[in-house]
Amino acid sequence: VYAKISIRVSEAIACMGVSSSEIAVNTIPCCCDECDDEYWMEQETKETFQEGKDVNVSDDDQHWQNDEVLADADNSNTTQVLKRMSLDASNFNDIALWRMLDAIFASYQPQQVVDQIMNSHDGVKTDLTAILDEYTKHSLFQALINNIKHRNEYRFSVQKIAINDFNTNPHKYQTVPLWFYDNHEYGIVADLHESDKVCEYETVHPSENDKYARLECDEAFRHKSYPKLPLNTASSVESDKCLLQLLYLSAGNISSATSMYCKTARNQSDHAWLFGGGNSFQRELYSADDDDDHECTLIAFGSFGQQYTSVYSYRDDDDDSSTHDGLYRRVSMQEEKRRKFLSSAQYINDVSYLKRYSVRDGFNRYGAVAYFDGECRVIAIQTYWDNKIWMKPNRDRDEQYVASWRYAKWVWKVSNAISAHLCDWIAKCRLVEINAFVMAAQKKLNVNHPVRRILKPFMFGTVSANSFLLKLLKKHGIYHRAFGFEYNSFCLLMNDAMNAYKFRILKKRFKKLSRLPEKTCPAYHDFKAFWQVIEGFMAKYFEIYYGAAPEEERDDYDLNDDRELKQFYGDIVTTLKIDPKFRFKRFNLVMLITHFICTVTAYNKHLNEAFTFDTVFKAKLFYPRHSYSTPSNCGCAVRATSHADKACESDMTSLTHWMLIVLNSGVKEKNFDLNKYWFYLIPDDKSRANNDQCKRKTISLFRECQQDLENLEMQIKTKNKGRAIPYDCCCVSQLQSSACL
């Protein structure tokens, strides 16, 4: 064992610039009595999966067993490399950048994988250098520097939180107008009002250089497809060029610490059930003849597309086939087929509104509707770039039709992803809802106000994150390039999404699917439980600082006398255009703040699932093997091509654009822990007569809430073992506390 590890150490030393004695203590496994059994068990597990030994699984379980164990960047070698990293690279072509990426990659990957990256003829580095346009290269460089800097210098800690937010003079409060929004009086909170010590991300400004005005990234030769991998065969990391590109450009940010779904030795030990062959429900799904299309079911009912799925009922009273005189007209065979199809559809997932927004040359329009039967199996997809309904192919269909069907699925999947990320998260949640809460809290509540203190964990770093986002939305910028819209249409989409915003309590957004069982459609049930915990927490918090809720709201004297709180509530109601009938009272305040907390934590994770490394590895585990490939689950745009089978997944440039969205979303630190990080923000108002008593009760309440959330997570994890695909958006250990980078 020591000899093998010594080889790994010597391979990394050249890139690390340190002596072997400096890192030997971190690379040699512990051999004490307490750790010995655990170490050998991990080694045995790794060897079992790598060598394909018999692990007593049935043939149906092979879907989960085909991929090798990944090397884990969450280790002492990588940590040491990152700590010693000097961020002195100046641009994409600077050899210092590649040395940084090489050193990080070599710190946790075996030599044969490293060699494939370095391959001078067909390696990832060679392809990226030859294919990417200048703007994408420099944007990728800056995104990598941002992430490495963040992880080195700005890892989340209590020292980064500003306890004493400065009081803001409302007459000097500044906002930044949105150039794409037709309400010119509205703006987001200016960056100067950010008080937390957060990593300031930078990006390449396209307006600073005229050559960036030409979108060279759209040129056809830059969209080189990945080599096709054999189906139903074990894949190695070095043979999967797309996975190699993901790992390499993540700069070590894909690990057991960041995702429980990447198949590492540590995750196999900590989350063995994920890699052990699935459950009986999953095996039943994949034993069916039509399992090739089951990823549509998983997206629409078990993942980031659930909010667009609704019950569909076909009524043919609008489709009367008789004439006014009672004589029946002849109904064509095509009409009969259409009726039969519509009557069999029980659910639809509708993102057709995206069809209204024009795209650039070389792309097809977004927008699609997927139809599902009573067992939640996809039966047809309607696409709007060609105005066709593609019925699910049977075994007699020719290859050309099957390729077109896969392309229709790709249009629908990408449309779901960008609808959730662009419209629901960025336009509605970030720029409207979250911005309204931050602005109202900073303008109307003093720094020691109990409501401002309880909101602090959930507003951490939001101001700077929103300001950075605006830079990404600029013309010829990252978002313009990554998504296929013409820029005028992109601006119109953002404007329409903001105007379409209508305040709706979060727990009601999945209610339309409440009749479905948890194992099929988990979001409604998990969000309902998560909401109840947060609502109970806020109700008790108000009791501590405003006394028990009286039977009559007019008797809620302490609350009604709080002028700052009334102004805070009034500002939010006005900005979000909430119906005035929901007047200022305790119940409405609790509901409003509960909604905000659930949005920036659980709903944040839900809407951004399509742009995380988690989703890639989750798909690798649970999507049907016939339809799964790494680039088929990382999509931003719908490329137009005469070869549909080559356009139903991301190519090398498109995958880089997808990664730019992920990297510029920041380092997702899981810091929603009221006990570990946030307890010291408990209000400490010396002028309050019962200040000490309030502090003791609040400390106890924080512990109680955290325990309730952890108990809920245990219940969800147990349920996930029986679900079609795990759903962890309401698991507190997987959540950020705010919408920060």
Disulfide bonds with the S-S distance in Angstrom:
none
